[in-house]
Amino acid sequence: MTLNAIRYTLGCLADVAFPQGNFSVEVSPVPAIVVDGCISIKFPVPTNENMSLLLNGSGCYSEIYSYDNKVKVKAFGLAEGKDLFTLEDGAVSVNADLLSVSFALLSRYAETCVDKRDKYGRFAYSDSLVEKYNLIDIPVVDEYAMLLRKFVCDNFPAVSISPRKPKFIPTHDIDFLFRFPNFGKAVKTIAGDLFKRKSLRMSCKSLAAYMKSLCDFRRDPYVSAVYELLKVSVENKLDSQFYFKALRNKDFDSTYNILSQKSRECIKDLQSQGVTVGLHVGLYSFGDKFIFTMEKNRLEMVCGHGVASVRQHFLRFDARKTPQIWQDCGIRSDSTLGFPEHEGFRCGTCHPYRLYDIENDCVTDVVEHPLVAMDTTLFQYRNLTEEEAFASICSLYERCVAVEGDFVLLWHNTTMFGELENWYKNVYLRFLEYCRRY
């Protein structure tokens, strides 16, 4: 870890531990966070040997309880029986290597050390640190920060902490805006319901929906689902985010024409309600600045203003390339970083934080809002039942609240229709009710 990397990691930990911002960061002669100008928290210097052991799955750790005694947290490099923090001569000493694992997760440096990728070019959950050390259900970086806060507050009562208010942030990728984009597709869809999905009821229902959509495109099931998600968010006073693909009819992987009048009207309706309309860039944009810029410009033309929020299609991300593309193209907010194969804490945090440019060894202006759970993860990749899915996201939400972070959920407008209608009711809507009562 370079001095810049150490400074960055200390800052991320301090932002969570001391959200009021009355701290400074030092990297020499030892890494330290200084609170209120006088309380020094000293960290051991990360070593290449410890980082290598961590990355290959051989890192040594002890398990300790979280600050609220609800879960167990792995503290790497902590000797058995030794306290995580000790107070010596008025200074706090950290007795574990919190910096190596925190940097590896936050910066996604661990992903640059593995060449293997899945068929979509994505870094796989099975090769991740959170899988190797069973950290997926624990926002370990946040847990370290909250333990640090508790120790400082217990030993320095004069320190005043203003807790951060956690948030639930619903996000929606519009991979398909229309179920019936044209007559030919409508015929195939209706026939598919009858012969492929073997449901006369669904086929009749699709035919009726298609006829209605001819009179008003907003009655197309997928478009109608967008408005339903908007309505639910407004009723629950949630700040929803909708991400649109900025492709045209003949572009690769195009499923709707962003420049069509119908697409424009739908986006205009969303903007009139004050929701964030972001860019859901195509499959190859995560490593190609030209493609990214072209799609961003296209969506900005439709929106009538600059677009600064993004989520990559299929959650494709290259830790060495993508943050730099975002930075250069004026993106300031992303919510791509979650695993498609498993819900949980890919980055070790549920707090928004600035991404690191590994290639240039510097902090970017792009704020990451880590994706905690996605609908298709639950029913497709993990093959959970509705009850299991509901229990999983509730458990993750509770941990986000405990560490004062944000629960970012991705729910597609297509996961509300047909055989997935019950998932929308029994998982998504039920979860909203749970959040209201929590």
C-alpha positions as CSV (number, residue, x, y, z in Angstrom):
1,M,0.0,0.0,0.0
2,T,1.3,3.4,-1.0
3,L,1.1,6.4,1.3
4,N,-1.8,7.7,-0.8
5,A,-3.6,4.4,-0.4
6,I,-3.1,4.4,3.4
7,R,-4.3,8.0,3.6
8,Y,-7.4,7.1,1.6
9,T,-8.2,4.1,3.8
10,L,-7.8,6.0,7.0
11,G,-10.1,8.7,5.7
12,C,-12.8,6.2,4.7
13,L,-12.7,4.6,8.2
14,A,-12.8,8.0,9.9
15,D,-15.7,9.2,7.8
16,V,-17.8,6.4,9.2
17,A,-16.5,6.5,12.7
18,F,-16.6,10.3,13.1
19,P,-19.3,11.6,10.7
20,Q,-19.1,15.1,12.1
21,G,-15.7,15.4,10.4
22,N,-13.6,16.7,13.3
23,F,-10.6,14.5,12.4
24,S,-7.4,14.6,10.4
25,V,-5.3,11.9,8.9
26,E,-1.6,11.3,9.2
27,V,0.6,8.8,7.4
28,S,4.0,9.6,8.9
29,P,5.8,8.4,11.0
30,V,2.9,5.9,11.6
31,P,-0.7,5.9,10.1
32,A,-3.0,7.7,12.4
33,I,-6.4,9.4,12.8
34,V,-6.4,12.4,15.0
35,V,-9.8,13.3,16.6
36,D,-10.6,16.8,18.0
37,G,-7.0,17.7,17.3
38,C,-5.6,15.8,20.3
39,I,-6.8,12.2,20.4
40,S,-4.4,10.1,18.3
41,I,-5.4,6.7,17.0
42,K,-2.3,4.8,15.7
43,F,-2.5,2.0,13.2
44,P,0.2,-0.6,12.4
45,V,1.9,0.0,9.0
46,P,0.5,-2.4,6.4
47,T,3.1,-4.8,4.9
48,N,3.3,-6.5,1.6
49,E,3.5,-9.9,3.3
50,N,0.3,-9.3,5.2
51,M,-1.5,-8.2,2.0
52,S,-0.2,-11.2,0.1
53,L,-1.4,-13.6,2.8
54,L,-4.8,-11.8,2.9
55,L,-5.3,-12.0,-0.9
56,N,-4.4,-15.7,-1.2
57,G,-6.9,-16.6,1.6
58,S,-4.2,-17.3,4.2
59,G,-4.7,-14.2,6.4
60,C,-4.8,-14.9,10.1
61,Y,-7.6,-13.4,12.1
62,S,-9.4,-13.4,15.4
63,E,-13.1,-13.1,15.8
64,I,-14.5,-10.4,18.0
65,Y,-18.0,-9.1,18.6
66,S,-19.4,-6.0,16.8
67,Y,-19.9,-2.8,18.7
68,D,-23.5,-3.8,19.4
69,N,-22.7,-7.4,20.2
70,K,-25.0,-8.6,17.4
71,V,-22.5,-10.2,15.0
72,K,-19.0,-11.5,14.9
73,V,-16.3,-9.6,13.0
74,K,-13.0,-10.9,11.8
75,A,-10.0,-8.8,12.8
76,F,-7.0,-9.7,10.7
77,G,-3.6,-9.8,12.4
78,L,-5.1,-9.6,15.9
79,A,-3.3,-12.0,18.3
80,E,-5.6,-14.4,20.1
81,G,-6.7,-13.0,23.4
82,K,-5.5,-9.4,22.6
83,D,-7.9,-6.5,22.6
84,L,-8.5,-4.7,19.3
85,F,-7.8,-1.3,20.8
86,T,-5.6,-0.3,23.8
87,L,-5.1,3.0,25.4
88,E,-1.4,3.9,26.0
89,D,-0.2,7.3,27.2
90,G,-3.4,9.0,26.1
91,A,-3.2,7.5,22.6
92,V,-5.3,4.7,21.1
93,S,-3.3,1.8,19.6
94,V,-4.9,-0.4,17.0
95,N,-3.7,-4.0,17.4
96,A,-4.9,-5.5,14.1
97,D,-4.2,-4.8,10.4
98,L,-7.5,-3.1,9.6
99,L,-6.0,-1.1,6.7
100,S,-5.0,-3.9,4.4
101,V,-8.4,-5.6,4.2
102,S,-10.3,-2.3,4.2
103,F,-8.2,-1.0,1.2
104,A,-8.5,-4.3,-0.7
105,L,-12.3,-4.2,-0.4
106,L,-12.9,-0.4,-0.8
107,S,-10.6,0.1,-3.8
108,R,-11.4,-3.3,-5.3
109,Y,-7.6,-3.9,-5.4
110,A,-8.2,-7.5,-4.6
111,E,-10.0,-7.9,-7.9
112,T,-6.9,-6.8,-9.9
113,C,-4.9,-9.7,-8.5
114,V,-7.2,-12.3,-10.1
115,D,-7.3,-12.8,-13.9
116,K,-10.3,-15.1,-13.9
117,R,-13.6,-13.7,-15.0
118,D,-17.1,-15.1,-15.7
119,K,-18.7,-15.3,-19.2
120,Y,-19.8,-11.7,-18.9
121,G,-16.3,-10.5,-18.0
122,R,-17.1,-9.9,-14.4
123,F,-15.1,-10.7,-11.3
124,A,-16.8,-13.6,-9.6
125,Y,-18.1,-13.8,-6.1
126,S,-16.4,-17.2,-5.7
127,D,-13.0,-15.5,-6.2
128,S,-13.6,-12.7,-3.8
129,L,-12.2,-11.9,-0.3
130,V,-15.7,-11.8,1.1
131,E,-16.3,-15.4,0.0
132,K,-12.9,-16.6,1.2
133,Y,-13.4,-15.2,4.6
134,N,-17.2,-15.4,4.8
135,L,-17.6,-11.6,5.0
136,I,-20.5,-11.2,2.6
137,D,-23.2,-10.6,5.3
138,I,-21.0,-8.2,7.3
139,P,-20.0,-4.6,6.3
140,V,-16.6,-5.3,7.8
141,V,-15.1,-1.8,7.1
142,D,-18.1,-0.2,8.8
143,E,-17.9,-2.6,11.7
144,Y,-14.2,-1.6,12.3
145,A,-15.2,2.0,12.2
146,M,-18.1,1.6,14.7
147,L,-15.9,-0.4,17.1
148,L,-13.3,2.4,16.9
149,R,-16.0,5.0,17.6
150,K,-17.3,3.1,20.6
151,F,-13.8,2.7,22.1
152,V,-13.0,6.5,21.6
153,C,-16.4,7.5,23.1
154,D,-16.0,5.1,26.1
155,N,-12.5,6.5,26.9
156,F,-12.9,10.1,25.9
157,P,-16.4,11.2,27.1
158,A,-15.8,14.8,25.8
159,V,-15.9,13.6,22.2
160,S,-19.3,14.4,20.6
161,I,-20.6,12.1,17.9
162,S,-23.5,13.1,15.6
163,P,-24.8,9.8,14.2
164,R,-25.5,9.5,10.5
165,K,-29.0,8.8,9.5
166,P,-29.2,5.5,7.5
167,K,-31.3,5.4,4.3
168,F,-33.1,2.9,2.1
169,I,-32.4,3.7,-1.5
170,P,-34.6,1.9,-4.1
171,T,-33.0,1.8,-7.6
172,H,-34.5,0.5,-10.8
173,D,-32.6,-0.5,-14.0
174,I,-34.8,-0.2,-17.0
175,D,-33.4,-3.0,-19.1
176,F,-36.7,-3.3,-21.0
177,L,-39.0,-0.4,-21.2
178,F,-41.7,-2.0,-23.4
179,R,-43.1,-5.6,-23.3
180,F,-44.7,-4.9,-26.7
181,P,-42.3,-2.6,-28.6
182,N,-43.8,-3.5,-31.9
183,F,-46.4,-5.8,-33.5
184,G,-44.0,-8.6,-34.3
185,K,-42.7,-8.7,-30.8
186,A,-46.2,-8.6,-29.4
187,V,-47.2,-11.7,-31.5
188,K,-44.1,-13.6,-30.2
189,T,-44.7,-12.6,-26.6
190,I,-48.4,-13.6,-26.7
191,A,-47.6,-16.9,-28.5
192,G,-44.7,-17.5,-26.0
193,D,-47.1,-17.2,-23.1
194,L,-49.3,-19.8,-24.7
195,F,-46.9,-22.4,-26.1
196,K,-43.6,-21.9,-24.3
197,R,-44.9,-20.9,-20.8
198,K,-48.0,-23.0,-21.4
199,S,-50.4,-20.6,-19.9
200,L,-53.7,-19.7,-21.6
201,R,-54.5,-17.3,-18.9
202,M,-51.2,-15.4,-19.3
203,S,-51.6,-15.3,-23.0
204,C,-55.1,-13.8,-22.8
205,K,-53.8,-11.3,-20.2
206,S,-51.0,-10.3,-22.5
207,L,-53.3,-9.9,-25.5
208,A,-55.5,-7.6,-23.4
209,A,-52.5,-5.6,-22.2
210,Y,-51.2,-5.2,-25.8
211,M,-54.6,-3.9,-27.0
212,K,-54.6,-1.4,-24.2
213,S,-51.1,-0.3,-25.0
214,L,-52.1,0.6,-28.5
215,C,-54.3,3.3,-27.1
216,D,-51.8,4.5,-24.5
217,F,-48.2,3.4,-24.4
218,R,-48.2,3.9,-20.6
219,R,-50.5,0.9,-20.3
220,D,-47.7,-1.4,-21.7
221,P,-47.0,-3.7,-18.7
222,Y,-43.3,-2.7,-18.4
223,V,-44.0,1.0,-18.8
224,S,-46.9,0.7,-16.3
225,A,-44.4,-1.0,-13.9
226,V,-42.2,2.0,-14.1
227,Y,-45.0,4.3,-13.0
228,E,-46.1,1.8,-10.3
229,L,-42.5,1.9,-8.8
230,L,-42.6,5.7,-9.0
231,K,-46.0,5.8,-7.3
232,V,-44.9,3.5,-4.5
233,S,-41.7,5.5,-3.9
234,V,-43.6,8.8,-3.7
235,E,-46.1,7.3,-1.3
236,N,-43.3,6.0,0.9
237,K,-41.3,9.3,0.6
238,L,-38.3,7.4,-0.9
239,D,-35.7,8.9,-3.2
240,S,-35.9,6.5,-6.1
241,Q,-33.3,6.2,-8.9
242,F,-34.2,5.0,-12.4
243,Y,-31.4,4.0,-14.8
244,F,-32.1,4.0,-18.5
245,K,-30.1,2.4,-21.3
246,A,-29.1,5.1,-23.8
247,L,-29.2,2.9,-26.9
248,R,-31.0,3.1,-30.3
249,N,-32.9,0.4,-32.2
250,K,-30.0,-1.0,-34.1
251,D,-27.3,-0.7,-31.4
252,F,-26.0,-3.9,-29.9
253,D,-28.1,-5.1,-27.0
254,S,-30.7,-2.5,-27.7
255,T,-34.1,-3.3,-26.2
256,Y,-35.7,0.1,-26.7
257,N,-34.9,3.3,-28.5
258,I,-34.0,6.0,-26.0
259,L,-34.6,8.7,-28.6
260,S,-38.2,7.7,-29.3
261,Q,-41.0,10.0,-28.3
262,K,-42.4,7.4,-25.8
263,S,-39.0,7.0,-24.1
264,R,-38.7,10.7,-23.8
265,E,-42.2,11.2,-22.4
266,C,-41.6,8.5,-19.8
267,I,-38.3,10.1,-18.6
268,K,-40.0,13.5,-18.6
269,D,-42.7,12.1,-16.3
270,L,-40.1,10.8,-13.9
271,Q,-38.2,14.0,-13.9
272,S,-41.4,15.9,-13.1
273,Q,-41.6,13.9,-9.8
274,G,-38.0,14.9,-8.9
275,V,-36.5,11.4,-9.1
276,T,-33.0,10.7,-10.3
277,V,-32.7,9.6,-13.9
278,G,-29.3,7.9,-14.4
279,L,-27.4,6.2,-17.1
280,H,-27.5,2.4,-17.5
281,V,-24.6,2.1,-19.9
282,G,-24.3,-0.8,-22.4
283,L,-22.3,-4.0,-22.1
284,Y,-18.9,-2.7,-23.4
285,S,-18.9,0.8,-21.9
286,F,-17.2,-0.3,-18.6
287,G,-13.8,-0.5,-20.4
288,D,-14.3,1.9,-23.3
289,K,-14.4,5.6,-22.8
290,F,-15.6,6.4,-26.3
291,I,-18.7,4.2,-26.0
292,F,-19.4,5.5,-22.5
293,T,-19.2,9.1,-23.6
294,M,-21.5,8.5,-26.6
295,E,-24.2,6.9,-24.5
296,K,-23.9,9.5,-21.8
297,N,-24.3,12.3,-24.3
298,R,-27.3,10.6,-25.8
299,L,-29.1,10.4,-22.4
300,E,-28.2,13.9,-21.6
301,M,-29.8,15.0,-24.8
302,V,-33.1,13.3,-23.8
303,C,-33.0,14.6,-20.2
304,G,-32.1,18.1,-21.2
305,H,-29.3,18.4,-18.6
306,G,-26.1,16.7,-17.5
307,V,-26.2,13.1,-16.2
308,A,-23.8,12.3,-13.3
309,S,-25.2,9.0,-12.0
310,V,-24.5,5.6,-13.5
311,R,-24.9,1.9,-13.1
312,Q,-23.2,-0.5,-15.4
313,H,-25.3,-3.0,-17.3
314,F,-24.9,-6.6,-16.0
315,L,-22.8,-4.9,-13.2
316,R,-19.7,-5.1,-15.4
317,F,-16.7,-3.4,-13.7
318,D,-13.0,-3.3,-14.2
319,A,-11.2,-1.9,-11.1
320,R,-8.3,-0.7,-13.3
321,K,-10.3,1.0,-16.0
322,T,-13.9,1.8,-15.0
323,P,-13.4,4.4,-12.2
324,Q,-11.0,6.3,-14.5
325,I,-13.6,6.4,-17.3
326,W,-16.3,7.6,-14.8
327,Q,-14.0,10.3,-13.5
328,D,-13.0,11.5,-17.0
329,C,-16.7,11.5,-18.2
330,G,-18.0,13.6,-15.3
331,I,-19.8,10.8,-13.4
332,R,-20.0,11.6,-9.7
333,S,-22.3,8.8,-8.4
334,D,-22.3,5.1,-9.1
335,S,-24.2,2.1,-7.6
336,T,-22.7,-0.8,-9.6
337,L,-20.6,-2.5,-7.0
338,G,-22.6,-5.5,-5.8
339,F,-22.2,-9.2,-6.7
340,P,-24.8,-10.6,-9.1
341,E,-24.4,-14.0,-7.6
342,H,-24.9,-13.1,-3.9
343,E,-26.5,-10.3,-2.0
344,G,-24.4,-8.6,0.6
345,F,-21.4,-6.3,1.1
346,R,-19.0,-6.6,-1.9
347,C,-17.0,-3.5,-0.8
348,G,-17.1,-4.2,2.9
349,T,-19.2,-1.1,3.4
350,C,-22.8,0.3,3.0
351,H,-21.7,3.9,3.3
352,P,-21.2,6.1,0.3
353,Y,-17.5,6.6,-0.3
354,R,-15.2,8.0,-3.0
355,L,-13.7,5.4,-5.3
356,Y,-9.9,4.9,-5.7
357,D,-8.1,5.0,-9.0
358,I,-5.6,2.2,-8.6
359,E,-3.8,2.9,-11.9
360,N,-3.0,6.5,-10.9
361,D,-2.8,6.0,-7.2
362,C,-5.3,8.7,-6.3
363,V,-8.8,9.3,-5.0
364,T,-11.5,10.0,-7.6
365,D,-14.5,12.4,-7.4
366,V,-16.9,9.4,-8.0
367,V,-18.9,8.5,-4.9
368,E,-19.8,4.8,-4.8
369,H,-23.2,3.8,-3.3
370,P,-22.6,0.1,-2.9
371,L,-25.3,-2.2,-4.2
372,V,-26.4,-4.5,-1.4
373,A,-29.1,-6.6,-3.0
374,M,-30.7,-7.2,-6.4
375,D,-33.9,-9.0,-7.3
376,T,-32.4,-11.3,-9.9
377,T,-29.7,-12.3,-7.4
378,L,-32.4,-13.6,-5.1
379,F,-34.7,-15.6,-7.4
380,Q,-32.3,-16.4,-10.3
381,Y,-28.7,-16.7,-9.1
382,R,-29.5,-17.9,-5.6
383,N,-32.8,-19.6,-6.3
384,L,-34.3,-18.5,-3.0
385,T,-37.9,-18.8,-2.1
386,E,-39.9,-15.6,-1.5
387,E,-39.6,-16.1,2.2
388,E,-35.9,-16.7,2.2
389,A,-35.4,-13.7,0.0
390,F,-37.4,-11.5,2.3
391,A,-35.5,-12.8,5.3
392,S,-32.2,-12.1,3.7
393,I,-32.8,-8.5,2.7
394,C,-34.3,-7.8,6.1
395,S,-31.2,-9.1,7.8
396,L,-28.9,-7.0,5.5
397,Y,-31.1,-3.9,6.0
398,E,-30.8,-4.3,9.8
399,R,-27.0,-4.5,9.6
400,C,-27.0,-1.3,7.4
401,V,-29.1,0.5,10.0
402,A,-26.8,-0.7,12.8
403,V,-23.7,0.8,11.1
404,E,-25.6,3.9,10.0
405,G,-25.2,3.0,6.3
406,D,-27.5,2.9,3.3
407,F,-29.4,-0.1,2.0
408,V,-29.3,0.2,-1.8
409,L,-31.7,-2.3,-3.5
410,L,-32.1,-2.9,-7.2
411,W,-35.6,-4.0,-8.3
412,H,-36.2,-4.2,-12.1
413,N,-39.5,-3.0,-13.6
414,T,-39.8,-6.5,-15.2
415,T,-39.8,-8.2,-11.8
416,M,-43.4,-7.2,-11.3
417,F,-45.2,-9.0,-14.0
418,G,-46.5,-12.5,-14.8
419,E,-44.8,-15.3,-12.9
420,L,-42.8,-12.7,-10.9
421,E,-45.8,-10.7,-9.8
422,N,-45.9,-12.4,-6.5
423,W,-42.2,-11.7,-5.9
424,Y,-43.0,-8.0,-6.2
425,K,-45.8,-8.2,-3.7
426,N,-44.3,-10.7,-1.2
427,V,-40.8,-9.5,-1.2
428,Y,-40.5,-5.9,-2.5
429,L,-43.8,-4.4,-1.1
430,R,-43.6,-6.5,2.0
431,F,-40.0,-5.2,2.6
432,L,-41.2,-1.6,2.2
433,E,-43.8,-2.2,4.9
434,Y,-41.1,-3.8,7.1
435,C,-38.9,-0.7,6.6
436,R,-41.8,1.6,7.7
437,R,-42.2,-0.4,10.9
438,Y,-38.5,-1.0,11.7
